[in-house]
Amino acid sequence: MKEIVGIRFKSVGKIYYFSPGNIKAEIGDHAIVETVRGIEYGEVVINNKEIDEKSINSPLKPIIRLANAEDEETIRKNKEREKNAFEVCQEKIKFRKLNMNLVDVECTFDNSKLLFYFTSENRVDFRELVKDLAAVFRTRIELRQIGVRDEAKILGGLGICGREFCCKGYMGDFQPVSIKMAKEQGLSLNPTKISGTCGRLMCCLKNEQNVYEELLKITPKTGALVVTPDGDKGKVEDVNLITGKLKVKTDKSEVPVILDRSEVKLLKDAEIRINRDELKALKKLEDK
């Protein structure tokens, strides 16, 4: 077993493990640690805890110290520097006439590096921009092109449900979301109905997928052949997975009947298929 402390560097981000040494950290404390990016300031989200050493991929770096008043002042100054760097970078982008949208700026705790995050539809030659920024700030400059999902996570906002974006509110990492999920959940494959503000498939499709997969195991699909309680053979024309109600068209009636999935006997199930041309047209919604 190995004693660890879990630290997060963003309000909703990945949790990294560090070796506490003789430090006893409490959830909500702030700590100064060494990372691959340099000395960083993070929040303790898992206090001293022992875990199986096999679950740790690499040797743990130690916690240098718990943050003090001087460290908090450094963070305040870094925030001001980030705000200034954002404004300067926007001016330089405009001057260089670069087709890029600046999203965020991060300053490492020890001021050894400034990271600029941007989005762009194409690759951008930002070599001259880096030189401009290095001349102004006299530190290492790094520009990172991010996707629209990452942009939404950084900026935040409200989804069509009226709640905070899932990615901003609680998701540490993005999970893959597919058109197949939307189809299996019986949603209209209208891009405006199944995509979020970022223009990609809504993350909540992934959250609910396991429930729909279980329901699909016990519910005849649209196109399935079934036998009704009266012994009549019929074809399922519509399905409501949540309620379990089926609209069944029998051989003896022109009007479909509404039955519960528990009331019918399955003869031959159908498959959920997506039109190839439709899938091609919507494939971009799966991109990050």
Disulfide bonds with the S-S distance in Angstrom:
none
